[in-house]
Amino acid sequence: MNSYESDILPGALADLSAEDQARPLPELAGVLLSLVDRGWIDVHWYIDRYLGPKVPRDLLPALLADPGTWEYPEDHDWNGALTLVLTEAGTETAHLTAEELVQRP
């Protein structure tokens, strides 16, 4: 998932291949939650064109289970959208090879 740009979740989803976009939401949510749990990505609210507060981890499973969370809003009002933010640890992993990533906890 792309979080280099503090991308809203629907924008990050659009960055995936068509094959990955077609994966079931629980699978995509599991991948995202694993990145959060590793400390590589934080999830924030998008509020008034700015990065809002961090979303508590315990709220994420329910939010990610809602298909609307993964879609662009029809009215183009992104307030309240989930935003993915790369952490310092995530930045470090972005420069690793696939083999090095496998060896990381």
Secondary structure as a PSIPRED ss2 file (coil, helix, strand):
# PSIPRED VFORMAT (PSIPRED V4.0)

   1 M C   1.000  0.000  0.000
   2 N C   1.000  0.000  0.000
   3 S C   1.000  0.000  0.000
   4 Y C   1.000  0.000  0.000
   5 E C   1.000  0.000  0.000
   6 S C   1.000  0.000  0.000
   7 D C   1.000  0.000  0.000
   8 I E   0.000  0.000  1.000
   9 L H   0.000  1.000  0.000
  10 P H   0.000  1.000  0.000
  11 G H   0.000  1.000  0.000
  12 A H   0.000  1.000  0.000
  13 L H   0.000  1.000  0.000
  14 A H   0.000  1.000  0.000
  15 D C   1.000  0.000  0.000
  16 L C   1.000  0.000  0.000
  17 S C   1.000  0.000  0.000
  18 A H   0.000  1.000  0.000
  19 E H   0.000  1.000  0.000
  20 D H   0.000  1.000  0.000
  21 Q H   0.000  1.000  0.000
  22 A C   1.000  0.000  0.000
  23 R C   1.000  0.000  0.000
  24 P C   1.000  0.000  0.000
  25 L H   0.000  1.000  0.000
  26 P H   0.000  1.000  0.000
  27 E H   0.000  1.000  0.000
  28 L H   0.000  1.000  0.000
  29 A H   0.000  1.000  0.000
  30 G H   0.000  1.000  0.000
  31 V H   0.000  1.000  0.000
  32 L H   0.000  1.000  0.000
  33 L H   0.000  1.000  0.000
  34 S H   0.000  1.000  0.000
  35 L H   0.000  1.000  0.000
  36 V H   0.000  1.000  0.000
  37 D H   0.000  1.000  0.000
  38 R C   1.000  0.000  0.000
  39 G C   1.000  0.000  0.000
  40 W C   1.000  0.000  0.000
  41 I E   0.000  0.000  1.000
  42 D E   0.000  0.000  1.000
  43 V E   0.000  0.000  1.000
  44 H E   0.000  0.000  1.000
  45 W E   0.000  0.000  1.000
  46 Y E   0.000  0.000  1.000
  47 I E   0.000  0.000  1.000
  48 D C   1.000  0.000  0.000
  49 R C   1.000  0.000  0.000
  50 Y E   0.000  0.000  1.000
  51 L E   0.000  0.000  1.000
  52 G E   0.000  0.000  1.000
  53 P E   0.000  0.000  1.000
  54 K E   0.000  0.000  1.000
  55 V C   1.000  0.000  0.000
  56 P C   1.000  0.000  0.000
  57 R H   0.000  1.000  0.000
  58 D H   0.000  1.000  0.000
  59 L H   0.000  1.000  0.000
  60 L H   0.000  1.000  0.000
  61 P H   0.000  1.000  0.000
  62 A H   0.000  1.000  0.000
  63 L H   0.000  1.000  0.000
  64 L H   0.000  1.000  0.000
  65 A H   0.000  1.000  0.000
  66 D C   1.000  0.000  0.000
  67 P H   0.000  1.000  0.000
  68 G H   0.000  1.000  0.000
  69 T H   0.000  1.000  0.000
  70 W H   0.000  1.000  0.000
  71 E C   1.000  0.000  0.000
  72 Y C   1.000  0.000  0.000
  73 P C   1.000  0.000  0.000
  74 E C   1.000  0.000  0.000
  75 D C   1.000  0.000  0.000
  76 H C   1.000  0.000  0.000
  77 D C   1.000  0.000  0.000
  78 W C   1.000  0.000  0.000
  79 N C   1.000  0.000  0.000
  80 G C   1.000  0.000  0.000
  81 A C   1.000  0.000  0.000
  82 L E   0.000  0.000  1.000
  83 T E   0.000  0.000  1.000
  84 L E   0.000  0.000  1.000
  85 V E   0.000  0.000  1.000
  86 L E   0.000  0.000  1.000
  87 T C   1.000  0.000  0.000
  88 E H   0.000  1.000  0.000
  89 A H   0.000  1.000  0.000
  90 G H   0.000  1.000  0.000
  91 T H   0.000  1.000  0.000
  92 E H   0.000  1.000  0.000
  93 T H   0.000  1.000  0.000
  94 A C   1.000  0.000  0.000
  95 H C   1.000  0.000  0.000
  96 L C   1.000  0.000  0.000
  97 T C   1.000  0.000  0.000
  98 A H   0.000  1.000  0.000
  99 E H   0.000  1.000  0.000
 100 E H   0.000  1.000  0.000
 101 L H   0.000  1.000  0.000
 102 V H   0.000  1.000  0.000
 103 Q H   0.000  1.000  0.000
 104 R C   1.000  0.000  0.000
 105 P C   1.000  0.000  0.000
